[in-house]
């Protein structure tokens, strides 16, 4: 089967841009992706960040959906601990009714933010410290399938008059997330941009443990990976340095970090601690010419037994991202 290519967008705000400009850029990225033949375009959920404009995937989906016609749109994902299952079910049933056959709901187990912000989102300390993801996941699935047991407390709730439902995906970078997907027969996305060395083993585990369900009669998995692509390897490495600086600082504990510009990155020397962090991240972002990165993506998809790859695009400018999306699509002949 021909490899499919998709995008997972963190909606990065470039220095000097406004939120409005960032959203306009996102629409342009999605429209180009649709024209080039990308399969889907997903949004992450992050809160209390300095330069990520993605607190609400559902709102971003609504806006981009109105500016595209066939591109699948989704959340990669909704961080379920931050929301009531009913609220998520209502939002995504409505989106599925508006954009029929185009909506995906990826579900994450983590809050996607710091502890204080998690408290602000959930309102009580009990909600922050109690691990009730399995119950909330099952409640959400019951809403969509309309199959609560008769004696269940929420069985009488008519959450939506629409019969349309999104495609459901479980996200994960460890055996925790993959087990929920396999046991409930859900599609699964492995976050290789977070744990590239575990991708093949985890997806093998998913395929072996998968239980057929009303959602899927056989395993269905994707893998996500970071990319920076340019016409030459040298140019790609130049474009990747701001992202490397950004993630090194994030993983070393800095919270209010802006994406460095190319000028800031040009003469920057990484500290020994930052170099160690970058070494630990090796493989999470594929950097090179379009042909080089396409070859590595094909190898990853083959080893992981998937036919679709979600790419996180870590470019320092709008122009370089549009060019990178185009070059990779052409190299993979999507």
N, C-alpha and C positions, 0 to 999 in steps of 0.2 A: 504494500500500500504506500502511496506517495506521502512523504512527510508533510505534516501540517505545521504551520508556524503561527504563533499568537503572541500577544503582548500583555504583560503585567505591569501596570503603571502606578508608580508611587506619587505621581503628580508633583514633581520637584519644581520649586520656584527658584528661578535664576536670580542672582544678585541684581538689584535695580529694577526688577519686574514687580508688578502689583499682582494681587490675587486674581483680579479680572484678566490681566494679560496671561497669567499662567493657565487659566481655564480656557482662554481663546487658543493658546498653544495646544492644549490637550485635544480640543476639537480638531485642530489641524492635523495632529498626529494620527488621530483615529480615522479621519477622512482619508488620509494618505494610505493608512494600513488597509482600509477597505478597498481602495483602488488597486493596491498591489496584490491583493488576494490573501491577506492574513485571515485566519479563521475566527478568532475571538479577541476581545480587548477587555481586560479586567482591571479593577481598581483595588488597591490595598486599603486597609483601614488603619490610620494612625492618629493619635491625639497628642496634644501638647508638644508639638514639634516646631522647630524654627522655620523650616522651609518645605515641609510636605503639606500640600493642600488636599488632603484626602481623609477628613474626619467622617464623611458620609458617602460610602460607595453608591448607595441607592440614588442620592441626588445627582452624583456625577453620571450615573447610568442614564437617568432621565434626560439630562442635558445632551449628552453625546448621542443618545438614541434618537433625539429629535433632529440631529444633524447627520445621521447616517441612515442607510436603508436595509442592509443585509448583514452587517457585521454582528456576530454574537457579542453580547455585553454581559458583564458579570462582576461579582465581588470576589476578590481573591485575597482576603475574604472578609466576610462579616465576622467580627470577633464575638462569638455568641455570648461569652460571659458578660459583655457590656450591655446586653439587650434582653428584653423579655422575648421568649419564643413567639408569642402572639404578635408582637410588633414586627418582628422579622417576617413572619408568615404573611401578615397583611401587606407589608411593603412589597414583597417579591411576588405575591399573587397579583397585585395591582400592576406591577411592572410587566409580568408575564402576559397580562391581558392587553396592555398597551402595545407591547412589542412582541407579538405572538411568535413563538419558535426561536426567539433570540436571547432569552434571559437565562443566565447561569447564577447559581448561588453557591459560592465556596464558603465553607465554614471553618473557622479557626478556634482553637481551645485557649489561646493566650489573649490577654487584654490588649496587646499592641501598644502599651503605654506604661508609664511609671505608676507606682502604688498610689500616690496622691490623686492622680488623675483618674485612676480606676475607682477610687473612693468617690470622687465627684460624679462619675458616671453612674455608679451603682447605688449611691446614696447612703448605704449602711456598711459598717465594718463587717458585719456578719456576712453580707453578700460578697465582700471582697475575699474573705478568708475561707469561705465554705466552697468546697469543690463539688459543684452540682452539674457539671457539664453533661454527663451521661443522661441525667434526667431531663435537662433542657433540650438536648439533641432529640431524644425520643418524643418529647412533647411537640417539638417543631415538626417532626416527621408525621406525627399523628394528625396535626392540623392539615398538612398538605394531602394526606391520604384519606382524611375524614374517617378514621377508623379507631377513635378512642373506644376503650371498653365502655359499656353502658353505665357502669358505676363510677367512671372517672370524673373527677371534679370539673373538668373543662369540656366534657362531652357535649354539653348543650350550647357551646359557643359556636355561632355561625361566623367564622372568621372572615369569609369572603364569599360573595355570590358567584365569583368567577370560577370556572372549572380549570382554568389555565394554571399550570404550576411550572416553576423553573426547573432546570436540570440541577441536581444536587451533587456537590463535590465536597469531600472532606480534605482538608489541607494538613500537611504534617512534614516534619523533618526528623521524626523519630518513630519508634514502634508504637507510641501512644496514639497518635493520629491515625496511623495505618490500620491499627486493630479495630477502631471504630468503623472505618470504611469497609474493611473486609467482613466484619461480623454482621453489618447491616446491609450489605450489598450495594454500597454507594460507590460512585466514582472517586478516584483518589488523585491528588496532586502532590508530588514530592518536591519539597523546596531545596533543590540542589544548590541554589544560590546561598543557602545557609549551611548545608552539610553535604558538600559534593561527594565526599568519600563514602557516604552511606547510601547513595541513591540506588545503586544496583541491588544491594542486599535487601533494602527495605521494599523495593518494588517486587522483588522475587517473593518476599514474605507475603505481600498483598495478594499476588496471584495465587499462591499456594493456599492461603487461608480464606479466599473469597467465598462467600455464601450467596448464591443467586437470590434475587429479590424482585419485587415489583419495580424497583428502580433500574436494575440491570440484570440481565440473565447471564452475563459473563463479565469478567474484570474489565474495567476501563480506567486507564491511568494516563496521566500527563506528568511531565517533569518541567520544572522551571529553572532557569539559569541566567546569570547576568551576562551581558555582552557589550562590547564596544568595538565597532567595526568601522574601518576606513578604507580608502583606496590602497593604502600601503600599511605594512606592519608598523613602520616607524611612526606614521601619522596616528595610527590607532593607539600606540603607546603614549603619544603626546596627549591625545584626547582623554585617555584613561586616568592620567595622573591626578586631576582634580577629584575624581570619584575615589581613588585610592587614599588620598589625603582625608577626604570626608569620612570614609568608613573606618580608617585607622583611628581617627579622633572619636568617633561614636563608640567603637569597641573598647576604647581606653577610658570611657566614662564621661566624656563631654556630652552635654545634653543640648546646648543651644548652639548648634553648628550650622553654618551656611555652607553651601556648596562652593568651594573655591573657584575662582576664575582661572582661565588658562594663563593669564599673566602672573597670578599669584603662584601657580604651580610650576612655572617654567624653571625657576632657580631654587625651588624649595628642596632642602635636604632632609630626608626622613631621619628621625632619631632612631637609636638602637631599639627602643621599645616599640616604635611604630613599625620598624622593619620586621620585628618578631610577629607583630599582629598581622601584617600583610602576608607573612609566610604561612600563618595559620589559616588565612583566608584563601590560600592558593587553590585555584580551580573553581572558585565561586563566581568569578567574572572571566569570560573568555575574551581575550584581546588579540586583535590581529586584522589582517586583510579579510575581505569578505570570503575568499576561498578558504583561508586558514580556519576561520571560525565556522564556516559551513561544514567543513570536514570534521571538526570536533563535535559539532552538534549532531551530525549523522552518527558518529561513533557512540555518543552518549545515548541517543535514541535506540540504537541497535542493542547496546549492552543492557539498557533498562527495559527493553521490550515495550516501547511506547511508539506511537505514530504521530505524536504531537508534542511540540516543545513551546513552553511559555518563556518569552525573553523579557528580562528586566533590562531596560536600556539606560545605561549610566553615561550620558553624554553631557558635556559642559555648556552647550549652546543649542538653540533650536535648530539652526542650520545643520550642525553636525549630526543631530539626531535624525532629522528627515533624510539626510544623505545615508546614514547608517542603516535606517530601516529599509531604504530602497536597495542598497547594495546587498544586504543579506537576503532579501526576498528574491533578488535576481540570481544570487549564487546558489540558493536552494531550489530555484525554479518552482516556486509555489503557485 
